[in-house]
Amino acid sequence: MIKHANTIQYFRITRPPITKILSSFVNLRVLELDNFQFTTWDCLENISLPFLKVLRAKHVLVDNLKSLIKSAGGSLIEMSATYRTGHNTNNNKRIIQAIYQNCPNLKYLKLIFRNDNILEL
């Protein structure tokens, strides 16, 4: 896959990779993450995905999701984030803030939010 990393535009993964392969996908447009084991995605820190347009994340921890949102550099137009654990008021607020601070071109958002954070939206 590394040989074709420049041409990969869509990538779906269900567990954190052992290597830093995601940072090789410099032209990635769509990324789908499904963390059914609730592990951390340290591979999402310090990567740059400047052409990422669509992010679909299930059960990704808040800090990992925030890093990914920032790494897109404002290019996201569609985002879907759902999770079962860590969905407290503070974490929910942090995700909403990361979205409005880093996603000026967002056209579609699917997000579980808490009533306490309605003003953040």
N, C-alpha and C positions, 0 to 999 in steps of 0.2 A: 504494500500500500504506500510505503514511503516513496517509491518510484513515481507514483501517480498523485502525490499529495497536492500538487499545483492544480490539478484538474478536478479534484473532488469538490462538489458543491453541496451535496446532501449527505449527512451522516447521522445515523441512529445508533445509539449504544445503550446497553441496559446495565452496565456496571462500570465503575471507574477503570480506565486502562492502567496497566502496570507501567507503561512508558508514557512519555510526554508527546504522544502521537498527535493529539489535538492541536498542538502548536504548529504542526507541520501543514495543516490544512489552511493555508493563508487565503484561499479564495472561497472558503466555505460560505454558503448562502443560507442553508437550513441545518439546524442542529436540534436533534431530539434526544433527550436524556430521560431514562426511566430508572430510577434508583430504588428498585423494589427491596433491596437489602438494607437501606438506610445507612449506607456508609458515606464517609466524606469523599469529596472529589477534589483532592489537593491539586490535581492536574489542571484545574480551572484557574488557579492563581497565577498571575504574571504571564498570561497568554494574551495574544492580540488577534482578534478576529474582526478586522475592520470592515469586511464586506458582509457580515452576518445580518440577514434580513429577518429571519424567522427563528424564534427560539421556543421550543416546547419542552418544558421540564416538569417531571413528576417526581415528587419525593426527594428533591435535591435540597440540601441544607441551606439555610438562609445566607450564611457567609459565602458559600460556594456560588450561590445564585447571584449575589451582589457582585462578586468578582467577574462573573460572566457577563452581566449586564454592562458593567464598566468597560470590559474588554471589547465590546462591540462598537465603542466609540460613537454612539449616536446613530448608527445605521439601522437599528431594529425598526421594523414596521409592523411586525406581528409578534405577540408574546402570549404564551399560555403557561401559567405556573400553578400547579396544584400540589398539595402536600398534606400528609396526615399527622406528622409529628412536628413539634416546634412551632405550632400555629398559635402562638400567644399574641397578645396585643403589641408588645414591643417588637417582636420579629416581623409581624405584619406591617407595622409602621416603617421599619427599616427597608422592607422590600418596596413599599409604595414610594418612599423617598428616593431610593435608587432608580426607580423607573422614571419619576418626573424630573430628576436631575440629569439623567443620561439618555433619555429616549425622546428627543424632540419630534421625531417623525413617526411616532407610533400611531397606527391606524386601528389596530385590533388588540384588545387586551382581555384575557380571561384570567381572572385572579380571584382567589378566595380572600375576602376581606372581612374584618371584624367591624361591628357597628361602632366600636370605640374610635375607629380610625376613618370614619366617613369624611371628616373634614380634611384629612390628608389627600383624599382623592380630588 
